[in-house]
């Protein structure tokens, strides 16, 4: 019959008020059979509603937030992720990485991916140069990859990227072509865990501040600068995926990185290429030298540590009725 509707089997909502709206939303969301989704949405809705009540959020402010997020989405392209940039500048990216990829002592810490990683980098042979910038200061990079027990890790895929000498990534230029990436390269560690390559000395640069995130930083009185650094991403079956970067000590933005990426263990001092190294690696004696020992953590080590830290964090919050299922934290309803 026209105009009739089937009865919907859902919880009956109460007369909605400021005080009970949260309970009503949680009640109707609780119909899902996905325990993790239910828990994540429960906490998201609870914190979001508490935020609105605590700040006495106005309709005008709510709409400003909606419009801001809309503008962030519109700024995203295939080579620019404004949402990742927003997450970075609010410290969320580093927080999530630290939670999801905990590191035991003596292993290499992770940091932010940043908005300008691409999948355009080409695989290159050991000793190749990842930069074609003639104005950059030459840098020889001698690195190795080991496990937490000190053994070399062979055939690790290492994705490396940096800006040019002017502080811009290749994708920031209108002339950019994915067929000819610059400041990027993919290498593999050898049987001794060694990989080495040629690059240029990193320089400080501004994060993209011509979009909504830049407007936000300006309103907050924050600068948009990142300290000099080079990005590294490590992939190897059986090992936890590592996204990290190395930062140059003494950079003017070392202690005020716009995306909160700097960690003490990732700050490095550049050395100088000696005569023996110059001959062995076919570079000029006296040029700058970067050396670093990266330490990867196995998937098994990471899972164990992540589960332990998750339950410890819940206990600290007074939420001891939690358990881990398939690596995900959910309430223990039994």
C-alpha positions as a printed NumPy array, in Angstrom:
array([[  0.   ,   0.   ,   0.   ],
       [  1.333,   3.406,  -0.989],
       [  2.669,   5.44 ,   1.887],
       [  3.199,   2.482,   4.271],
       [  6.562,   1.67 ,   5.767],
       [  7.994,  -1.586,   7.043],
       [  8.636,  -1.731,  10.749],
       [ 12.324,  -1.185,  11.475],
       [ 13.728,  -3.359,  14.25 ],
       [ 15.923,  -0.834,  16.061],
       [ 16.149,   0.37 ,  19.668],
       [ 13.534,   2.937,  20.597],
       [ 15.079,   6.358,  20.995],
       [ 14.18 ,   8.479,  23.982],
       [ 13.139,  12.122,  23.975],
       [ 16.5  ,  13.547,  22.909],
       [ 18.285,  16.087,  25.103],
       [ 21.789,  17.412,  25.651],
       [ 22.218,  14.919,  28.447],
       [ 20.951,  11.76 ,  26.749],
       [ 21.805,  12.204,  23.051],
       [ 25.127,  10.377,  23.501],
       [ 23.515,   7.311,  25.081],
       [ 20.943,   7.198,  22.27 ],
       [ 23.568,   7.333,  19.518],
       [ 25.623,   4.631,  21.237],
       [ 22.521,   2.478,  21.609],
       [ 21.588,   2.535,  17.944],
       [ 25.227,   2.109,  16.816],
       [ 25.574,  -0.936,  19.059],
       [ 23.568,  -3.048,  16.6  ],
       [ 26.696,  -3.829,  14.598],
       [ 28.198,  -7.311,  14.997],
       [ 31.695,  -5.896,  14.43 ],
       [ 33.131,  -5.578,  17.964],
       [ 36.02 ,  -3.334,  16.939],
       [ 33.825,  -0.973,  14.893],
       [ 31.374,  -0.775,  17.772],
       [ 34.145,   0.1  ,  20.239],
       [ 35.837,   2.683,  18.003],
       [ 32.542,   4.443,  17.225],
       [ 31.527,   4.329,  20.88 ],
       [ 34.691,   6.134,  21.93 ],
       [ 34.6  ,   8.544,  18.971],
       [ 30.996,   9.579,  19.581],
       [ 31.529,   9.859,  23.335],
       [ 34.602,  12.09 ,  23.017],
       [ 33.069,  14.147,  20.206],
       [ 29.897,  14.799,  22.168],
       [ 31.867,  15.592,  25.333],
       [ 33.958,  18.04 ,  23.299],
       [ 30.835,  19.838,  22.101],
       [ 29.396,  20.001,  25.622],
       [ 32.698,  21.059,  27.216],
       [ 33.35 ,  23.874,  24.716],
       [ 29.646,  24.796,  24.367],
       [ 30.181,  24.557,  20.619],
       [ 28.079,  27.03 ,  18.66 ],
       [ 26.289,  26.331,  15.384],
       [ 28.55 ,  28.88 ,  13.704],
       [ 31.672,  27.098,  14.961],
       [ 30.263,  23.712,  13.969],
       [ 29.661,  24.971,  10.428],
       [ 33.144,  26.531,  10.309],
       [ 34.567,  23.11 ,  11.187],
       [ 32.504,  21.422,   8.469],
       [ 33.632,  23.981,   5.892],
       [ 37.267,  23.622,   6.995],
       [ 37.227,  19.843,   6.558],
       [ 35.475,  20.25 ,   3.204],
       [ 38.227,  22.603,   2.031],
       [ 40.871,  20.138,   3.235],
       [ 39.293,  17.436,   1.071],
       [ 39.118,  19.715,  -1.953],
       [ 42.841,  20.483,  -1.644],
       [ 43.808,  16.806,  -1.927],
       [ 45.204,  15.53 ,  -5.23 ],
       [ 47.004,  12.408,  -6.417],
       [ 50.305,  13.95 ,  -5.28 ],
       [ 49.171,  16.   ,  -2.285],
       [ 47.337,  14.695,   0.78 ],
       [ 46.041,  17.662,   2.756],
       [ 44.329,  15.37 ,   5.277],
       [ 47.649,  13.7  ,   6.104],
       [ 49.154,  17.175,   6.449],
       [ 46.344,  18.136,   8.84 ],
       [ 46.911,  14.965,  10.835],
       [ 50.66 ,  15.669,  10.893],
       [ 50.3  ,  19.243,  12.125],
       [ 47.919,  18.191,  14.913],
       [ 50.325,  15.511,  16.13 ],
       [ 47.904,  12.693,  15.333],
       [ 50.111,  11.006,  12.727],
       [ 53.029,  10.57 ,  15.106],
       [ 50.705,   9.415,  17.894],
       [ 49.077,   6.725,  15.744],
       [ 52.431,   5.517,  14.409],
       [ 53.824,   5.26 ,  17.939],
       [ 50.787,   3.273,  19.104],
       [ 50.61 ,   0.931,  16.118],
       [ 54.364,   0.438,  15.693],
       [ 55.88 ,   0.378,  19.208],
       [ 59.65 ,  -0.041,  19.303],
       [ 61.723,  -1.964,  21.816],
       [ 64.968,  -0.388,  23.071],
       [ 67.821,  -0.136,  20.536],
       [ 65.512,  -0.384,  17.505],
       [ 64.958,   2.438,  15.025],
       [ 62.02 ,   4.66 ,  15.923],
       [ 59.369,   5.584,  13.42 ],
       [ 58.098,   9.016,  12.483],
       [ 55.608,  10.686,  10.118],
       [ 55.159,   9.682,   6.48 ],
       [ 54.425,  13.226,   5.353],
       [ 52.131,  14.264,   2.489],
       [ 54.621,  13.861,  -0.385],
       [ 55.51 ,  10.192,  -0.512],
       [ 54.678,   8.71 ,  -3.927],
       [ 54.874,   5.329,  -5.617],
       [ 56.774,   6.788,  -8.575],
       [ 60.303,   6.07 ,  -7.326],
       [ 62.327,   3.643,  -9.436],
       [ 64.382,   0.712,  -8.152],
       [ 68.046,   1.668,  -8.36 ],
       [ 71.285,  -0.204,  -7.922],
       [ 73.453,   0.273,  -4.848],
       [ 75.623,   3.355,  -5.216],
       [ 73.188,   5.229,  -7.451],
       [ 72.329,   8.879,  -6.962],
       [ 68.733,   9.661,  -6.067],
       [ 69.127,  13.374,  -6.843],
       [ 69.821,  15.136, -10.121],
       [ 69.9  ,  18.588,  -8.496],
       [ 73.131,  20.327,  -9.63 ],
       [ 72.787,  22.964,  -6.904],
       [ 72.609,  20.521,  -4.006],
       [ 75.598,  19.811,  -1.778],
       [ 76.732,  16.218,  -2.502],
       [ 76.103,  13.685,   0.252],
       [ 77.382,  10.112,   0.505],
       [ 75.065,   7.865,   2.52 ],
       [ 76.459,   4.641,   4.015],
       [ 73.825,   2.627,   5.871],
       [ 72.977,  -0.882,   6.984],
       [ 69.953,  -2.783,   8.241],
       [ 70.019,  -5.189,  11.172],
       [ 67.535,  -7.059,  13.338],
       [ 67.256,  -6.521,  17.078],
       [ 69.621,  -9.46 ,  17.636],
       [ 72.318,  -7.692,  15.615],
       [ 72.112,  -9.862,  12.497],
       [ 72.125,  -8.241,   9.04 ],
       [ 68.793,  -8.24 ,   7.204],
       [ 69.138,  -8.952,   3.494],
       [ 66.911,  -7.824,   0.617],
       [ 65.007,  -5.175,   2.529],
       [ 63.154,  -2.792,   0.225],
       [ 64.195,   0.735,   1.17 ],
       [ 62.185,   3.656,  -0.218],
       [ 64.06 ,   6.964,   0.142],
       [ 62.917,  10.509,  -0.636],
       [ 64.028,  14.091,   0.026],
       [ 63.537,  17.636,  -1.282],
       [ 65.828,  19.42 ,  -3.698],
       [ 68.243,  22.148,  -2.613],
       [ 65.441,  24.722,  -2.761],
       [ 63.295,  22.81 ,  -0.282],
       [ 60.732,  21.476,  -2.767],
       [ 59.751,  17.914,  -3.576],
       [ 59.609,  16.917,  -7.233],
       [ 55.813,  16.637,  -7.177],
       [ 55.52 ,  20.289,  -6.173],
       [ 56.704,  21.444,  -9.59 ],
       [ 54.185,  21.894, -12.408],
       [ 56.603,  20.146, -14.747],
       [ 56.613,  17.005, -12.601],
       [ 56.317,  13.72 , -14.436],
       [ 55.889,  10.42 , -12.652],
       [ 58.168,   8.872, -15.274],
       [ 61.116,  10.983, -14.106],
       [ 61.009,  11.269, -10.303],
       [ 63.851,  13.138,  -8.616],
       [ 65.018,  13.07 ,  -5.029],
       [ 63.583,   9.554,  -4.783],
       [ 64.851,   6.025,  -5.108],
       [ 64.292,   2.432,  -4.042],
       [ 67.248,   0.31 ,  -2.993],
       [ 67.754,  -3.192,  -1.567],
       [ 70.059,  -4.191,   1.262],
       [ 72.764,  -6.734,   0.354],
       [ 73.684,  -9.98 ,   2.125],
       [ 75.437,  -7.974,   4.842],
       [ 72.453,  -5.654,   5.3  ],
       [ 74.342,  -2.809,   3.639],
       [ 72.926,  -0.196,   1.292],
       [ 74.578,   2.987,   0.141],
       [ 73.697,   5.762,  -2.248],
       [ 74.419,   9.341,  -3.232],
       [ 72.091,  12.226,  -2.496],
       [ 72.276,  15.882,  -1.5  ],
       [ 72.449,  17.391,   1.964],
       [ 68.852,  17.954,   3.148],
       [ 67.665,  21.52 ,   3.736],
       [ 64.826,  22.952,   5.851],
       [ 61.599,  23.619,   4.002],
       [ 58.069,  24.865,   4.445],
       [ 55.237,  22.371,   4.482],
       [ 52.569,  23.36 ,   1.926],
       [ 50.893,  26.371,   3.503],
       [ 48.823,  27.581,   0.557],
       [ 45.806,  25.56 ,   1.664],
       [ 43.484,  25.265,   4.66 ],
       [ 46.172,  23.712,   6.872],
       [ 48.378,  26.726,   6.213],
       [ 45.511,  29.03 ,   7.193],
       [ 45.055,  27.055,  10.411],
       [ 48.748,  27.337,  11.3  ],
       [ 48.7  ,  31.089,  10.683],
       [ 45.679,  31.553,  12.942],
       [ 47.461,  29.521,  15.625],
       [ 50.596,  31.644,  15.332],
       [ 52.656,  28.633,  14.224],
       [ 55.393,  28.509,  11.602],
       [ 55.184,  26.019,   8.688],
       [ 58.83 ,  24.906,   8.675],
       [ 60.305,  21.435,   8.87 ],
       [ 63.945,  20.805,   9.827],
       [ 66.387,  19.308,   7.309],
       [ 65.717,  15.587,   6.922],
       [ 65.622,  12.573,   4.641],
       [ 62.785,  10.019,   4.589],
       [ 63.197,   6.233,   4.694],
       [ 60.634,   3.436,   4.437],
       [ 61.605,  -0.199,   5.092],
       [ 59.652,  -3.245,   3.919],
       [ 60.566,  -6.877,   4.465],
       [ 58.282,  -9.867,   5.004],
       [ 58.345, -10.923,   8.634],
       [ 59.356,  -7.457,   9.858],
       [ 57.25 ,  -4.549,  11.041],
       [ 56.831,  -1.868,   8.411],
       [ 59.076,   1.06 ,   9.338],
       [ 58.525,   4.654,   8.238],
       [ 61.217,   6.943,   9.59 ],
       [ 63.51 ,   9.873,   8.783],
       [ 66.907,  11.218,   9.768],
       [ 67.228,  14.833,  10.912],
       [ 70.342,  17.014,  10.84 ],
       [ 71.548,  18.178,  14.236],
       [ 71.686,  21.936,  14.74 ],
       [ 68.923,  22.764,  12.268],
       [ 67.071,  25.951,  13.322],
       [ 63.758,  24.038,  13.336],
       [ 65.067,  20.928,  15.103],
       [ 63.017,  21.673,  18.231],
       [ 59.912,  23.131,  16.565],
       [ 59.1  ,  20.835,  13.639],
       [ 55.689,  21.832,  12.222],
       [ 54.618,  18.174,  12.068],
       [ 56.196,  16.938,  15.339],
       [ 58.389,  14.381,  13.566],
       [ 61.763,  14.826,  15.281],
       [ 62.964,  12.271,  17.827],
       [ 66.332,  12.412,  19.548],
       [ 67.382,   8.986,  18.275],
       [ 66.817,  10.135,  14.696],
       [ 69.024,  13.24 ,  14.886],
       [ 72.358,  12.744,  13.138],
       [ 75.66 ,  14.542,  12.696],
       [ 77.107,  14.615,   9.19 ],
       [ 80.706,  13.546,   8.807],
       [ 83.301,  14.106,   6.095],
       [ 84.391,  11.669,   3.399],
       [ 88.025,  10.643,   3.868],
       [ 90.505,   9.678,   1.163],
       [ 89.849,   5.939,   1.457],
       [ 86.07 ,   6.39 ,   1.244],
       [ 86.413,   8.825,  -1.636],
       [ 88.318,   6.21 ,  -3.656],
       [ 86.048,   3.298,  -2.69 ],
       [ 82.758,   5.075,  -3.397],
       [ 83.953,   7.339,  -6.235],
       [ 83.1  ,  10.626,  -4.558],
       [ 85.079,  13.743,  -3.785],
       [ 87.218,  13.703,  -0.649],
       [ 85.929,  16.208,   1.896],
       [ 82.294,  15.954,   0.783],
       [ 79.573,  15.356,   3.367],
       [ 78.924,  11.893,   4.798],
       [ 75.843,  10.319,   6.411],
       [ 76.179,   7.002,   8.251],
       [ 73.417,   5.204,  10.129],
       [ 72.582,   1.723,  11.401],
       [ 68.877,   0.968,  11.052],
       [ 67.413,  -1.732,  13.313],
       [ 64.177,  -3.471,  12.282],
       [ 61.729,  -5.242,  14.583],
       [ 60.021,  -8.494,  13.643],
       [ 56.249,  -8.696,  13.266],
       [ 56.161, -11.077,  16.218],
       [ 58.107,  -8.694,  18.47 ],
       [ 55.891,  -5.778,  17.46 ],
       [ 52.632,  -7.67 ,  18.024],
       [ 53.701,  -8.784,  21.488],
       [ 54.77 ,  -5.282,  22.507],
       [ 51.696,  -3.622,  20.969],
       [ 49.318,  -5.954,  22.835],
       [ 51.168,  -5.462,  26.133],
       [ 51.141,  -1.675,  25.808],
       [ 47.472,  -1.607,  24.783],
       [ 46.323,  -3.504,  27.873],
       [ 48.658,  -1.457,  30.075],
       [ 47.171,   1.78 ,  28.678],
       [ 43.611,   0.524,  29.289],
       [ 44.46 ,  -0.399,  32.883],
       [ 45.851,   3.095,  33.414],
       [ 42.546,   4.514,  32.126],
       [ 40.575,   2.261,  34.453],
       [ 39.219,   0.193,  31.541],
       [ 40.368,  -3.255,  32.621],
       [ 37.494,  -5.163,  30.977],
       [ 39.326,  -5.184,  27.622],
       [ 40.872,  -7.93 ,  25.539],
       [ 42.827,  -8.338,  22.298],
       [ 41.211, -10.159,  19.363],
       [ 43.173, -10.453,  16.111],
       [ 45.438,  -7.669,  17.261],
       [ 42.547,  -5.306,  17.979],
       [ 41.423,  -3.942,  21.312],
       [ 37.758,  -4.629,  22.144],
       [ 35.639,  -4.794,  25.31 ],
       [ 35.483,  -8.158,  27.053],
       [ 31.733,  -8.733,  27.281],
       [ 31.941, -12.14 ,  28.993]])
